[in-house]
Amino acid sequence: MRWRLLTVTLILGLGLTFAVVQALQTAEVRGVVLDENGQPVEGATVRIQATTNATTTGPDGTFTLGGLAEGVVVTVSAWKHLYYCAKVEGVVPPASGVTLTLRLYQTNDNPDYEWILPYSVDPQVMTCATCKPVVTQIWLDNDAHARSGMNPRFLSMYNGTDTTGRPNVAPGYKMDFPNTAGVCANCHAPGAAVNALFTTDMNMLAGVNRDFGVHCDFCHKVAGVYLDPATGLPYPNVPGVMSMDVRRPFPDSPRYQLFFGTFDDDNVPEEDTNLPLITKSQWCAACHQFSFWGTPIYQSFKEWLESPYPAMGIECQICHMPPDGVTTNVAPGMGGVERDPMTIHAHTMPGAASVALLQNTVSMTISAQQVVDVVQVTVSITNTQAGHHVPTDFPGRHMILVVTATDGQEQALPLQDGPVVPDWGGDVAGRPGKAFAKVLRDLNSGQEPTAAYWNPTIVVSDNRIPAFGVDTSVYEFAAPPSGLVNVEATLIFRRAFWELMQAKRWDKPDIVMEEETQDMVIP
């Protein structure tokens, strides 16, 4: 037992102030961490559950946790990589002889395992939402991964239809390769593809893999991602689940259920464990880094890896799974414990559909000045928040900058010099501005741009803005003789090229990422 001094200031009614020194008792908890064979476990993390009061075990497996209030009941937890979590409840400091037993989890996978549903309308069915209703609902309401198995835009590209199901609307993977399933399911339905890597047809999905896409039970059973140590990237030609170490348990054996998470003091020690990798960008790499026919297509992991973000300690999860600051218990009433809300990752997974995320991704500045007989407008766009290029992944995504200058009668001033939006800009093609995209050309048909990356393609151009990169463009408009000039720059995000969206009937409006205006007067 140790003593801690606490200084308390008392202010009395007579205006006199006294400092009173009060002694508080602090206590320790001592014990040992053993494995299933009774052998000491060195380097295990031992923690007072849901606190930052933690230590590691020595070579003999022993530990000491101090700074505890005498007589206040605590739960002591233990964890080490490759082991389930362990805990001892009802420990009353000071205490000694506390023993925690760590059990190794499995190193193989059970292909006959049946995935757990995230949610069911039948209250008799045990699902993820049974124990974790709030976290699951947040995921269902926000995360596009939950709909990856039946996303109508994806299926229109896979089948060669539009989003109403009208057939023979190119492009379509099935139109080009009608007798194959492809590897799309490796990322869009990995729970199904893990047992059939090259034969999982996205039209034949059923149950949880169809209704919930990249679902909870699958993600929380990924134990590792296979990366090439020479490059730090996934190996070529093994996209999605092919690059994942999946551990489905054997429920009818002495082995336990298995869920990987971010807590090393989880409250269900015969099911849950901590996986440090789950908080790292490498955990996302398998589905966000691959090429087709040798052409880089989805490259957001490599873009992050080559950016300043790794050195800054900023992982994908920091932006795409930020805490909501509200949730304090992931399983209230079902064994969950109260935690600091900033330690709980919200399963919102904001991405290309998130207006807030897109509007926080870049910043834009404009300046206008008269230079002889022209109004010169300079627009600078900076990738301030994305750890990868903007936009990234699906090569149909792009940003379009539109710049306008009008006189006091709101008449457009003619562009004298400067870039214009390319022909594929659709409704804004030819207007002053520019587009930011990875542009592919189909080597067989010559189509450019194309989003049919399952065919042999080459990268014609790529002017997307990397992390912390700046793009500056200059426009010169014919100046009016005198009067007010209004300059406006608008940056929009568009999910796919105009003609493709019209043909496929993708009813997704543009998202305004940034908008700036400036007025000037011509004397």
N, C-alpha and C positions, 0 to 999 in steps of 0.2 A: 504494500500500500504506500502511496505517496501523497504528499500534501501540495495543494496549489493555492497561492495567495490571490485573493480577489479584493481589489480596492473599491469601496462603495462610498460615494460622496453623499452626505446628509445635509440638507439645508433646513435649518430650524427657523421657527417663527420669529425669533429675535434678530434674524439677519446674520446669524453666525454660521459658518461653514466648518464642518469637521470631516476629516478623512478617517474612516474606520477600516481597519484591515481585518478581513474575515478569512478564516482558513477553511477551504473546501477539500474534502477527501477525494482522491482519484485512485482508481484501481486498475489492475492488470488482469488479462486473461492469458493463460499459458496452456500450451498443448502440443500435439504432434499430428502430422498428416502422414497417413500410411496408404499403401496400395492394397489391392484385394488379397495379396499374399502376406500382408502384415509387414512389408518392408517400408522403410522411411522414404518419403518423396521429397527430394530437394528441389527448391525453386518454385514451389507452389505458391500462388497468391492466396493469402488468408485475409479476410476482410470482415469488419463489422457490417453486416448486410445493409445495403443502400446508403452507405457512407463512404467517405474518402479515407477513413481510418483503416489502413491496410499495411501488410508487411509480407515478406517472403520467407519461406522455410529454409533452414540451414541444411547442411549435409546430413544431419541426423533426423531431418523432418520436423524439428521443433520450431515453435514460433512463440512470440510474445507480442500481445497487443496492449498498449497502454493508453492513458488519457481517458479512461472510462469512469463514469459516475458510479460510485459504490451503491450496490443494491438495485440498480436499474437494469431490468432484463434485456438481453440482446440476443441476436442470432449471429452465429459465427459461420462464415462460409469459406470454402476452399475451392481452388480450381488450378489446373495446369493443362497446357495444350495437349490434346489427344485424350483427355479425360472428361467424363461428365463432371458437372459441378457437385459439390457436397455441402451439407450444412448441419449444424447442431443448433437446435432452438432451445430457448429457456435457460440460457447461460446467465448466471447472476454474478457479476464481478464483486469482489475478486474471486477468481476461479483458476484452478489448475487441473491438469489431467484431461483436458478436453481433447478428444480423439475424433478426427475426421478421416473417412475412408474414401479414397478416389478410385473410381472404376474406369478402366479404359473403354472407349466406345469402339465400334466395329471398324474394320479396315476394308470390308467388302460391301457389296450391294445386292439387294434382294429384288430381282426383276418381277417377282410375283406380288410385290407390295401393292396395295390399293390406296390411291391418294385420298387424303382427307379433303372434304369439301370446305371451302372458305365459309359458305353460308348455305342455309336451307330454310325453306318456309315451314318445313316439318320440325316442330320443336323436339321431337323424339330423336332426331338425327344429331349426333355429336359432330360439331363443326368447329372451325377456328373461332367463329363468332360466339360459340357457346361460352368460351372462357374469356375471349378478348373482343367483346362486341364493338367497343369504340374504335379501336385500332383497325379492326376489319372493315368497319363501315367507312372510315376515312379512306382506306385503300380502295374500296369499291366505288366510292364517289369521285375519286380523283385520279387514280393511276390507270393510264392507258394499257399497262401490262395486263390488267384484269380483263381487257376486251380484245387481246391480241389474237385469240382464236377465231373470232367472228367479226373482226373489224371490216366494215363494208368496203372501205377504200382499198385495204390490203387485198381482200378477196376479188375485187374488180381487176386488180393487177394480176393476181394469180390465175384467174380463170379467163381473162379476156372478155369481161362483161362491163356494164356500167353498174352503178350502185343500186339500180332497180332490178338487176338480173338479166337485162337485155343482152343476148349473146353476141359474139363476134364483134366486140368493140375493142380494137387493138389499142395498146399492147396487152399481151397476156402470156404468162409463162406456159399455161396449158395449150395455148394456140401454137406456140413454137415447139413445145416438147410434150405432145399429147399423151404419150405412153409412159411418162415418168411422173414421179411425185415431187422430185426436187428435194432441196434441203431447207426449204422455207420453215418447216416445222421445227427445225433444230433450235430456232430462236422464238418463233411465234407460238409453238406448242411443245416445249421441251419435255413436258411430262409424258407426252405420247411418243415423241421421237426418240427418247432414251432407249426404248426397246426396239425401235425400227428406224435406224438412222437415215436410210436412203429410201424408205418405202412408205413414209407417213404422208398420206394425201391430206391436205388441209380441208378437203370437202368431206372427209370420212371421220373427222374427229367426233368424239362422243363424250358425254358426261362432263367431268370437271375440266378436262383439257379443252373442250369446246366452249363451255360456258364461262370459264374463268381464265383461259389463256395461260399466262405465266403466273401461276397461282402460288399462294402462301406456302403450302406444304412442299412444293418443288424447290422454291428459292431457299427455304430454310433447311434443305437437305444437301445443298451443294457444299462439299467439304473443301474443295480446292479448284483451281483453274490451272491448266497445263500451259506454261509459258516457256518459250525458247530462252534459255539463260543467256544466249549470245545477243539477243535483240531485246529481250524483255517483253516481246509480243507473243500472241498466240501463234502456233505453228501454221503454216499455209495450208489451206484446203481442209481445215477441220473447224468449221464455224459452229457456234452455239454449244449445244450440249455435248458435242463431240470433244470439246476442250474442257469439259467439266468432270470433276470427280464427285459423283453422286453417291450418297450413302442412304439407301432405303433399308429400314430395319427389318428384322424377322420377328414379328409380334408373337408368334407361337413358340418362341424359344426363350431361353433365359436372358436373351438380349433385350434391352429396353427400347422404347421409342427414342427417336433422335431428332432434335431440333437445334440448329445452330443459330445463335443470336449474338448480341453485343454485350451482355452482362456476364461477368465472371462470378456473380453471386446469385444466380437464378434460384427461384423458389421451388423448382420442380427438379430435384437433383437426379431423378431416374429417367429424365427425358431430355433435359436441356443442357447446353454447354455454350461456352464462349468460343467464338471463332474470330481471332484478330483480323483475318483476311476480309471479313464481311464489311469492315469499315474502310477498306482500301479500294482504290480505283481498279486494281487488278481483278477484283471480283466481278467487275462489269465487262472486262475485256472480251470475253468469249463471244458475246453477242454484239459488241460495238467495235469490232476490229476484224474485218476480213475483206478479201478480194475475190473477184470473179474473172476467170480467164487471165489472171495475172494483173488485172487492172484494179487499183485501190478504189473501193466503193465506200464502205462504212469504215471511217478512220478516226472517230472521235477519241478513242483511247490513245492512239499514237499521237494525235494532235495535243492531247493533254500531256503525254509523256515528254514531248519535246518542248513544252511550254515552261514558263517560270513556275507554274503552280506546284509541281512536286517538291521543289526546293522550298516553297513557302508552306508546305504541309497541308495544302488544300486538296482534298480528295473529291471525287464525284459526289459522294454522299452528302457532303457539306451543303451543296447547292440543291441537290435533287431529293434529299431526305432531311430537310432541316427540322429541328424540333418545333412544335407549334407553341411551346411555352405555356401550354394549358394542361395537357395530359400529364397526370402524376402517377397513374397506376394503370398498367397495361391489362391487368386481369382483376378488376375490383370485385370483391366478394367471391372470387374463385382462386384464392391463393396468392394473388398479386400483392405487392408491397408498395408503399408510398415512396416515390423517388423524386429527386430534383427533375423538374420537367425538361431541363436543358440536356439531360442525359438520355432522353427518349426520342428516337428518330420517328418523326411522323411519316407515315407511308403515303404521302401525297404524290411523290415522284413527278413534280412539275416538269413539263417538257415543251414541245412545240405547240401544244394546245393551250398553254398557260399564258394569258395576256400579261399578267404581272411579271412572270419570269422574262418574257421577251422584252418588255419595256424597261427592265432593269439590266439588260444585257449590254447595251451599247449607249454611248452618249454622242450627241451631235451638236456642232456649233456652226453658225453661218456668219459671214461678214460680207458687207456690200459697200462698194465705193465707186465713185465716178472716176473713170480714167479716160480723159479726152471725151470722145463721143459715145462711150459705152458704159454700162453699169456692170462692173466686175463683181461676181459673186463667188466666194470661196466656201466650200462645204467640207468639213472634216468630221469623219465618223471614227470613233474609237471603240474597240472591243474592251470594255472596262471590267466586265464581270464573268465572261465565259472562259473556262479553262481549255476550250477547244476553238476551232474556227467557227465563225458564224456566217451562214447557218451550217449545220453539220449533218452527218449520216445520210439519210435518203437523198440521192442526188437530184431529185426534182425540186427540193426546197431551195428557195432563193429569197433575197431581199432586193427591193427595187427602190431607188432614190429618184424622186421626181422634184425638179426645181422649177419654179415659176417666178416671173417678174411681171408686174402689171403697173399701169400708170394710174393716175387719179381717177380715170373713168373706168377702171377695172378692165382695161384692154391689155391683152398679153403683149409684152415686148418681144420682138423677134430675136431669136438666138443667133448671134453672129459667130460665136466660136465656143467649142466645148462638146463634151460627149452627149450622146442621146441614148435612151433606153433601146436595147436591141429589138429586132423584129419579133422575137418570141415573147416579148413583154406584153403581148395581147392588147388590152384596152388602153395601155399607156405607152405602147411602142412608138418610137420616134420622138417622144417628148424629151425636153432637156433633162438629163439625169443619167443614171447608169444602173446596172444590175450586178449583184454579187452572187456567183454560183459556181459550182463545179459542172462544167458542160461536157457531156459525153457524146461521142459519135458512134453510131452503130457501124461496125466494119463491113457488114453484109449489105445493109440497105442504104447506108450513107446518111441516115436520118440524124439530124443534129438540131437541137439537143434531144437526147433520148433518156428515158428513165427505165428502159428495158435492159437493165444491167446484167440480166441472166444470159444475154447474148454477148458475143465478143465485142468489146467497145474499147475506145481509147479516150483519154482525157484531152480534150481540145484546148480547154482553158480552165483556170481555177484562180479567181481573184477574191475568194472569200477572205474575211479578215481574221487573222490568228489572234490568240490571246495577247492583249495589250497592244495589238497592232493598230495602226492609224491609216485610214484612206482619205486622201485629200483630192478633191476635184475642183476645177475652176471653170466658170461659165461667164461668157460675155454677151450681154443683151444690148440691143440698140437703145440708147438713152433718149427719152423724150426731150423736147426743147427746154421744158421746165416743169416744175410741179412735183407732186408726190410720187414716189415709187415704192411699191410694196414687194418684198421678196419673201418667198415661202419655200421651205424644203420639207418634204415628207418622206420618211423611210417606212416602207411597208414590208411585212413578211408574208410570203405566199407559199402555200404547201406544195404546189407543183406547177409546172409550166401551163400557161393559159389554155392552149389547145387540148392538152391532156385533161385538165380539169373540166373543160366543156364537154369533151367526148365522154368522159367517165361519169359526168354529173356529180362531181364532188362539190357538194353544197357547203363549202367552208369559206367564209369571207376572209378577206385580207385582214391582217392585224397591223394597226399603226404602231410601230415601235418608237418612233421619235417624230416630232414635228416642231419646227422653229420658224419664226417670222422676224423680219426686220424692215423698218420703214426708213426711207431716206428722202431728202428733198433736193431736187435739181434746181439750182438758183437760176 
